[in-house]
Protein backbone atom coordinates (compact mmCIF):
# COMPACT_ATOMS: atom_id res chain seq x y z
CA UNK A 1 0.00 0.00 0.00
CA UNK A 2 1.28 3.47 -0.87
CA UNK A 3 1.87 6.06 1.86
CA UNK A 4 -0.11 9.31 1.76
CA UNK A 5 1.68 12.28 0.21
CA UNK A 6 2.10 13.91 3.61
CA UNK A 7 4.36 11.05 4.72
CA UNK A 8 6.45 10.83 1.56
CA UNK A 9 9.88 12.38 1.72
CA UNK A 10 11.41 14.06 -1.27
CA UNK A 11 15.06 14.86 -1.70
CA UNK A 12 16.00 17.83 -3.82
CA UNK A 13 19.43 17.61 -5.33
CA UNK A 14 20.66 20.79 -6.96
CA UNK A 15 23.32 20.62 -9.62
CA UNK A 16 26.65 21.99 -8.40
CA UNK A 17 26.30 24.96 -10.75
CA UNK A 18 23.20 26.13 -8.85
CA UNK A 19 24.94 26.44 -5.51
CA UNK A 20 25.99 29.79 -4.13
CA UNK A 21 29.69 30.26 -3.49
CA UNK A 22 29.20 33.57 -1.67
CA UNK A 23 31.13 33.97 1.58
CA UNK A 24 31.57 36.95 3.89
CA UNK A 25 35.14 38.21 4.31
CA UNK A 26 36.28 41.01 6.57
CA UNK A 27 39.16 43.41 7.17
CA UNK A 28 38.63 43.77 10.91
CA UNK A 29 42.10 42.63 11.98
CA UNK A 30 43.92 44.95 9.56
CA UNK A 31 41.69 47.90 10.46
CA UNK A 32 42.11 47.24 14.20
CA UNK A 33 45.88 47.22 13.81
CA UNK A 34 45.79 50.48 11.84
CA UNK A 35 43.90 52.05 14.76
CA UNK A 36 46.03 50.33 17.45
CA UNK A 37 42.86 48.72 18.80
CA UNK A 38 42.79 45.39 20.64
CA UNK A 39 40.13 42.73 20.23
CA UNK A 40 39.10 43.47 23.81
CA UNK A 41 38.62 47.19 23.10
CA UNK A 42 36.55 46.44 19.97
CA UNK A 43 34.51 43.93 21.96
CA UNK A 44 33.80 46.49 24.70
CA UNK A 45 32.79 49.13 22.16
CA UNK A 46 30.38 46.76 20.40
CA UNK A 47 28.97 44.96 23.45
CA UNK A 48 30.21 41.44 22.63
CA UNK A 49 32.96 39.19 23.97
CA UNK A 50 36.54 39.17 22.75
CA UNK A 51 35.97 35.57 21.63
CA UNK A 52 33.13 36.75 19.37
CA UNK A 53 35.39 39.35 17.75
CA UNK A 54 38.11 36.71 17.29
CA UNK A 55 35.64 34.28 15.70
CA UNK A 56 34.36 36.93 13.28
CA UNK A 57 37.90 38.04 12.37
CA UNK A 58 38.86 34.45 11.54
CA UNK A 59 35.73 33.98 9.44
CA UNK A 60 34.44 31.21 11.69
CA UNK A 61 31.27 33.21 12.47
CA UNK A 62 29.27 35.78 10.54
CA UNK A 63 28.03 38.75 12.57
CA UNK A 64 24.41 39.84 12.68
CA UNK A 65 23.63 42.86 10.53
CA UNK A 66 23.43 45.02 13.67
CA UNK A 67 26.80 43.80 14.96
CA UNK A 68 28.39 44.37 11.54
CA UNK A 69 27.21 48.00 11.70
CA UNK A 70 28.46 48.36 15.30
CA UNK A 71 31.90 47.00 14.34
CA UNK A 72 32.07 49.38 11.38
CA UNK A 73 31.08 52.31 13.59
CA UNK A 74 33.65 51.38 16.25
CA UNK A 75 36.33 51.20 13.54
CA UNK A 76 35.03 54.49 12.07
CA UNK A 77 34.81 52.93 8.62
CA UNK A 78 32.00 52.38 6.10
CA UNK A 79 30.57 48.88 6.40
CA UNK A 80 31.66 48.02 2.84
CA UNK A 81 35.27 48.71 3.83
CA UNK A 82 35.00 46.31 6.77
CA UNK A 83 32.95 43.48 5.21
CA UNK A 84 33.10 42.14 1.66
CA UNK A 85 31.20 39.38 -0.13
CA UNK A 86 33.36 37.06 -2.22
CA UNK A 87 32.08 34.45 -4.61
CA UNK A 88 28.83 34.42 -6.54
CA UNK A 89 25.13 34.01 -6.02
CA UNK A 90 22.92 31.41 -7.65
CA UNK A 91 21.99 32.55 -11.18
CA UNK A 92 18.29 33.12 -11.78
matplotlib code that plots the C-alpha trace (Angstrom):
import matplotlib.pyplot as plt

x = [0.0, 1.3, 1.9, -0.1, 1.7, 2.1, 4.4, 6.4, 9.9, 11.4, 15.1, 16.0, 19.4, 20.7, 23.3, 26.6, 26.3, 23.2, 24.9, 26.0, 29.7, 29.2, 31.1, 31.6, 35.1, 36.3, 39.2, 38.6, 42.1, 43.9, 41.7, 42.1, 45.9, 45.8, 43.9, 46.0, 42.9, 42.8, 40.1, 39.1, 38.6, 36.6, 34.5, 33.8, 32.8, 30.4, 29.0, 30.2, 33.0, 36.5, 36.0, 33.1, 35.4, 38.1, 35.6, 34.4, 37.9, 38.9, 35.7, 34.4, 31.3, 29.3, 28.0, 24.4, 23.6, 23.4, 26.8, 28.4, 27.2, 28.5, 31.9, 32.1, 31.1, 33.7, 36.3, 35.0, 34.8, 32.0, 30.6, 31.7, 35.3, 35.0, 32.9, 33.1, 31.2, 33.4, 32.1, 28.8, 25.1, 22.9, 22.0, 18.3]
y = [0.0, 3.5, 6.1, 9.3, 12.3, 13.9, 11.1, 10.8, 12.4, 14.1, 14.9, 17.8, 17.6, 20.8, 20.6, 22.0, 25.0, 26.1, 26.4, 29.8, 30.3, 33.6, 34.0, 37.0, 38.2, 41.0, 43.4, 43.8, 42.6, 44.9, 47.9, 47.2, 47.2, 50.5, 52.0, 50.3, 48.7, 45.4, 42.7, 43.5, 47.2, 46.4, 43.9, 46.5, 49.1, 46.8, 45.0, 41.4, 39.2, 39.2, 35.6, 36.8, 39.3, 36.7, 34.3, 36.9, 38.0, 34.5, 34.0, 31.2, 33.2, 35.8, 38.7, 39.8, 42.9, 45.0, 43.8, 44.4, 48.0, 48.4, 47.0, 49.4, 52.3, 51.4, 51.2, 54.5, 52.9, 52.4, 48.9, 48.0, 48.7, 46.3, 43.5, 42.1, 39.4, 37.1, 34.5, 34.4, 34.0, 31.4, 32.6, 33.1]
z = [0.0, -0.9, 1.9, 1.8, 0.2, 3.6, 4.7, 1.6, 1.7, -1.3, -1.7, -3.8, -5.3, -7.0, -9.6, -8.4, -10.7, -8.8, -5.5, -4.1, -3.5, -1.7, 1.6, 3.9, 4.3, 6.6, 7.2, 10.9, 12.0, 9.6, 10.5, 14.2, 13.8, 11.8, 14.8, 17.4, 18.8, 20.6, 20.2, 23.8, 23.1, 20.0, 22.0, 24.7, 22.2, 20.4, 23.4, 22.6, 24.0, 22.7, 21.6, 19.4, 17.7, 17.3, 15.7, 13.3, 12.4, 11.5, 9.4, 11.7, 12.5, 10.5, 12.6, 12.7, 10.5, 13.7, 15.0, 11.5, 11.7, 15.3, 14.3, 11.4, 13.6, 16.2, 13.5, 12.1, 8.6, 6.1, 6.4, 2.8, 3.8, 6.8, 5.2, 1.7, -0.1, -2.2, -4.6, -6.5, -6.0, -7.6, -11.2, -11.8]

ax = plt.figure().add_subplot(projection="3d")
ax.plot(x, y, z, "-o")
ax.set_aspect("equal")
plt.show()
